[in-house]
Amino acid sequence: MKDQAHPHSFVQADKTIGTTAGYMPGFGNDFETEALPDALPQGMNSPQKCNYGLYGEQLSGTAFTANPPERTWTYRIRPSVKHSARYTKIDVPYWKSAPNVDPDVISLGQYRWDPVAHSDKSLTWVTGMHTMTTAGDVNTQVGMASHIYLVTQSMVDEYFFSADSELLVVPQEGRLRFCTELGIIDVEPKEIAILPRGLVYRVEVLDGPCRGFVCENYGQKFELPARGPIGANCLANPRDFKAPVAAFEDREVPSTLTVKWCGQFHQTKIGQSPLDVVAWHGNYAPYKYDLRAYCPVGAILFDHPDPSIFTVLTAPSGVPGTANIDFVLFRERWMVAENTFRPPWYHKNIMSELMGNIYGQYDAKPKGFVPGGMSLHNMMLPHGPDKNAFEGASNADLKPHKLENTMSFMFETRFPQHLTAYAANEAPLQDDYIDCWSDIEKKFDGTKGTK
């Protein structure tokens, strides 16, 4: 399935008419961009009269007194109050929010799923979202949820925003276009997109069917991790994050806006496209990032560092050193450590770890963890390599070795992750996953050492 995008025309900051995405580099920058000349006020935010008859409006992602505040000033054809009317509650059956503790579902365990299969159903970004786990409480703005999305159909004169959360989108199959209030973002596998809380957008299929993963962040927004002794370079560099240039629609057509608010979904009918921001400036914006630009670091003599060295983005919790969410990437890299068991070691962890496979083979689980699949190792439950991975790594010739054709990730949170009924009963759960450790042998011999 290709070229499913609805053929709307945008006016963009490069002064062209069309649907080509354009970007500005930098993470957390104060950007400024305009799709028409002199649409952006200079030297002030709220002039008495804006050029072109535009309305000035601020979108705030933090409290006004936060340091630094995260906000963007927009200059739009109509203020957002004209894109909001009476709301009707609707049912979105597979998109769940925390707390979502099903008494008939056991979340205590180590779980793994095969890829969720595509179906013949027409699914949009909203109807195709399938929640796997939830953690924390959306009402108090702590925690997260993890989802699989299956999208086969573009949203046509339909728009969405989440008042609850920031969304981190990890495509695994197909290409999507996010037509947002602040511009256009195209994403494909090996890229991610970050969509801020409160941002209105429409999702179109460029090449489908589309499948991927979403981390829904209820808490403080994602930021780049503190690098500590790593210093200024490597990991994810700010310049590789791309924010969209301004683009707007001026279309008078009956439209639907869906809002996710405190875990519930509501719709309102409006008479035009809400993507009518002609110019904007600020530091609260959507981004895309190419995961192939991530520069991993690791041990160059012995031992295996903690997986925190692979953190791409982190959402702070307020507790130093303990994240609400970490987004961690395991991509191609060299393994060179001497006299060292190189795959991830056996461990149990206060953090709950949900992993997804974008492509290739993960080194600690050479079988069963396939592209599009997921696994969950919940808080304080032990996990690690299966027998084959352990034996192979324990007896390998420890010459430099490059892990190739591999890209997996982890949504890690300080909260226990609760399975939804969908994850427990409908998603393709591997019932035998727990048995991958059953044939690990006792090797203890108290009469001799290991050498």
N, C-alpha and C positions, 0 to 999 in steps of 0.2 A: 504494500500500500504506500503510495507516494503522493506528495504534493496535495495534502488534504487541507492546507491552510485556507481559511476563508479570505477571499481576495479584497480585503480592505486596503485603502490607500492611506499611508501616513505621510505627514510632512515632518521631515527630520532635520536635525541640526546641520547636516551637510547641504541643506537647501534643496534636496532632491525630493521627488515624489516617488514612493514605492514602499517596499517591505524589507529592505536590506538593513540588517542590524549594524550599528556602529558603536564604538566603545571608547572609554577613557580609562587609562591605567591608574591603579593605586587602590589600596585598602584603607578605609577610614578617612580618605581625603575630603577636603571641602571642595566639591566640584561646582562648576557653573557651566550651563549649556542652554542654548536657545535654538528653536527651530525656525524662528523668524527674526530678522535683524532688529535689535533694540527692544526685543520683548522682555529682556531681563533688566530690571531697574539697577542702576549703579549707585553706590554710596548709601543706599538705604534699602529696607526690606518692604516697607508698606507706604508707597507714595499715595497721595490723595487720589490721583487718577493714574492707572496703569496704561501703558501703550496698548493699542489695538482693542481697547475696551475690556481688557482682561481683569480677572479678580485675583488679588493676592490671598494666599492661604498657606498656613504652616502645618506640616505634618510632623508631629513629635514622637520620637521613639523612646524617649526617657522623660522623667520628670524635668520640669524647666530648670531646676537648680542642680541637676546632675553635673558632675565634672569629669569630662566635658559633656555638655548637652548634645544629644543626637537629634537633629531636626533638619528638615528641608523646607525651604520656602518655594512654593509653586505659584505659577501665574497661569491661570486656566480660563477657559471659555465660560464655564459656569462654576460657582462654588460647589463644594461637595454636597451641601444641603439640597441642591437640585438633583443629586444622584441618589437621594434617599427619600423614601416615602413610607407609608404604612407597611409593616412587616407581617408576613404570615409564616408560622412555624412549619417546617417541612421535615420529612424523614430522609436521612441519608444512611441507609442501613449498615454499611460496612465501615464507616468512618467513626471511630470511637475516641473518647477522651478519658483521661484519668480524673477521678478514681473510677476504675472499671474492673472491679474484683468480682468475678463470676464464681459463686460458691460451688459450682459443679466442675470447675476447671482447676487442675493442679499446676501451679506455676513453679513449684519446687522441683527442679530437675535440670538435666542437660538435654537440650532439644536441637534438632536439625530438620530443615525442610528442603525438599526439592523445589525447583522453580515453580511458581504458580503459573499454570498453563493459561494461554490465551483462550478466549471463548469466542463464540459467534455474536455475542452481545455488543451493541453499540455503547461504548463507555466513554464518558468525558473525564476530565481531570477530577471532577467532584464525585461522580457516580462510580468511577473506577478506582477510588482509593480504598484499600483494604488494610485495616489496622491489624497489626500482629501483636504488639505489646504496648502497654501504657505504664507510666511511672509517675509518682508524685500526685499533684492536684492542679488541674487547669484553673480552678477558681482562685487559688492563692498564688498562681503564676510561678510554680516550681515544678520541675520534672520535665517529662517528655513523652512522646509516643513514637513508635516506629511503624512504618507502613510499607506495603507494596502497592505500586500503582500499575494499573492496566488501562491504557488509553488507546482507543481506536478511532475516536471521533473528535473533531475540532469543536470548540465552543463557538456557536454562531449567535451573535447578539446576546451572549451570556457572559457574565463577569462574576468575579469571586474575590473576596478578601477574608483573611482570618484576623479577627480581633484578639484571638487567643495566643498567637504563636508566630514565630519565625519558622520558615520551612527551608530545610537543607535538602536539595533534590540531587539524587545520584542516579543518572540514567544507566541502564544496562542493555537495553535494546531500543532502537528507533531514535528519531530526532524530534524534539519538541521546540516550539516557539512560545515564549512568554511575552505577550504584548501587554506591557505594564503602563501605569500612569507616567512613569519616568522614562520610558523608552523600551526598545525591543531587545530581548535576550534569546539567542538560539543556543540549545545545548544538545549534546550527543554523548554516547558512551565515552568514558575517560575524561569527561568534564563534570563539573557540578554547578549548581545555581543556588544562590541564597536569596530568598524572598522575604523582606521584612514584614513584621506585624503591621497590619493596617493598610498595606499597599494593595490597590485594586489592579487586577489583571485578567486577561483572557488567555487560555492555553489552546494552542493549535498544533495539529499533527503535521509535521513536515515529511516524515518518513516513518510509516508504522507497519504493524502495530507496535506500540511502545510499552516497555516495561522498565521499572526501576524501583529505587528505594527512596523513602523520605524519612528524615528525622524531623519531627515536629518539636520545636523548642519552646516550652512555656516560659522559661526564665530569662535571665539576662542574655542579650544577644551574643552571637558568636563573635569572637575576636581572635587575633593571632596570639599564640601562646607565648608566655615569657620564655626566652631562650636560655637564660641563666648562663652557665659557662660556655654554651655553644657560641654565644656572641651574635654578631650582626648578620651573619650569612648562613645559607643553607635553609633547610625546611621549606616552608612556603614564603616566598618573597612578596612583599606588598605590591610591587609593580606588576605582578602577574595576574592580579585580580582586575577584572574589567567591569566598569559600570557603564550603563547604556547612555548614549546621547539622547537629548530631548527628541520626542516624536509625539505627534498628536493626531487625533481623529476629530473631525467636525462633521458628525453624522447624526441626522435626525431620524431615528428608527426605533420602534418599540424594543425594549431590551429588558433583561432580567439580571438583577444583582443578587447573588447569594452571599450571606455573611455567616461565618462561624463565630459564635459568641458564647463563651462559658460552656463549651462542649455541645451546644445546640446549633441547629441550622435554621436560618430564616431567609425568606426571599422578599424582594420588593420589585415592583414594576416601575420602570422609568421610560422616558421618551427619547433617549439619546445615548450615544456612547459616553461613558464616564472617563474615557482615556483622552482627556482634552487639555492636558498640561502642555502649554506652548513653550515654557521656559522654566528652569528650576536651578536653585543653587543650595548646597548643603552637604551634610555628611551622612544622611540617612537614606540609603539607596540600595537597590538590588545589585547583585554581582554575578559574574560567572568566573570560573577558574578551571584551567586545564591541569588535571592531575598529573600529566606527564611533565609539568614544570616543577613538580615537587622534588626537592633534592634531599634524599635521606642521608642520615649520618649513622655511624655504628662503631662497634669495637674494631680496632685495628691491631690488637695483640691477643687478648684472651677475654673470656666470659661474654655473656649475652646481656646487653643493657635492657632496662625496662622498656616496654612498648611505648611509654610516654615520649620517647625520642621520635616517634613517628606521628606526633600530633600535628594535624593540619590546622584545625580550628578548635577553640575551646569556648564554652559558655560558663562563666564563673558562677560559683554558688554563694559567695560571701564568706565561705570557709577557706582560708588560704591553703592552696595546694590540693583542694578537693573540688572537682568540677561538677557542675550540674550536668554537663555533657562534654565529652571529648569526641571529636571526629578524628579517627586515626587511620592512616593509610599504609598498607603493606604492598609495595610495588617492586618492580625489578631492582635488584641491588646485588652488590658483591658481598660474599661471605668469606672472611679471611682469618677469623680468630683461631689461634693455635690451641691444641689440647683442650678443646671446648665442645660441649654439646651445643650445636648451633641452632636447631629449631627452638621455638618457645618451650621453656621448661614447664614441668608440672607445677600448678599453683592453684590456690584459691584466693579470692580477692574481695575486698569490701565493695568494689565496683561491679556492676552488672554489665556483661559484655554481649552485645548483639552484633554478630558479624554478617557481612554479605560478600558474595563473590561476584565481581564485575566480569572478569574473564580469567582463564587459565587455571592453574593448580596451586593451592595453598600448601606450603611446605610441611606444616604440622599435621595435615589431614590429606594425604595424597589421593584418597579414594572417598567418594561420597559427597564431598563438598564441591558442588559443581556450579558453573556460572549461572547466576540468577537465584541460587540457593541462599539460605540463611541458617544461622545457628544462634542459640542463646545459651550462655553459661551464666546463670543467675548468681546474685550476691552470695558469696561465701560457699559456693559449690565447686569442688575440685574439677579440674580439667587439664588437658595437655595432649601430647602426641599419642596416637594409637601405636600398637605394637610394631607395625612395619616401619613407621616413621622413627620410633625409638631405636629399633635395631639398626636401621640404616644409618642413622646419625651417630650411633655409638660405635659403629665399625667402619665408618667412612674414612677414606684417605683424605686427610685434612689439608689438601692443597687449595689455593684460591678457587672459589666456585661462584659463578654468577647465577642467581635465581632469575630465570627468564620466563616470559609469557605468564605473568602473574600480576593480578591487581585485586586485592581484597581490602575491605575496610571494616572499621568497628565503630558502632555507636555505643559509647561507654558512659554510664551514669552512676552517680552515687546512690540511686534509689533502686530497690528491687523492681524488676519489670514483670508485670502481670500479663499473662496470655489472655487474649480475647477468645471468645467462643469460636470465632472464625479460625484463629490460629490453631486451636485445639482440635476442632472437629471438621473443618472444611479444607483448610490448606493442606498441601501434600506432606504431612509430617512423616519423617522416617522413624517408624516405631522401633527399629533395631539400632538406632544411633548409640544408645547407652551401652550396647554390647561391644562397641569398638574397642573398649578397654578390657573386655572379659578374658582375653587370652594373654594378657600381660603376665609374665612368669615371675615367680619368686626366684631371685638370684643370690640371696644371702647365703654366705658360707662363713661362719665365725672363725674358721681355722686359717683363713688366708685373706690377704688383701686383694685388690682388683688388678694389680700390676703383675 
